[in-house]
Amino acid sequence: MTMADNGKVGGPAGAGGIWFLGFIGALVYYIHTHSGTFWLVLVAIMKSTVWPAFLVYHVLALKS
């Protein structure tokens, strides 16, 4: 942890825990919907690693 100029103590990766919880949630969701064979589970794992890209894509698609 480092001391910033304003006196607050913070770390360089403050949101890492939130992203990890999002990854776990996405993994549970995709495993639940894609369970069956080894390849579907593998696809679910890959989708859960790139879920922020899906989220940003769909949010930007709403603005169009």
Secondary structure, DSSP 8 states (H G I E B T S, - for coil): -EE-TTS-EE-S-TTHHHHHHHHHHHHHHHHHHH-SSHHHHHHHHHHHHSHHHHHHHHHHHHH-
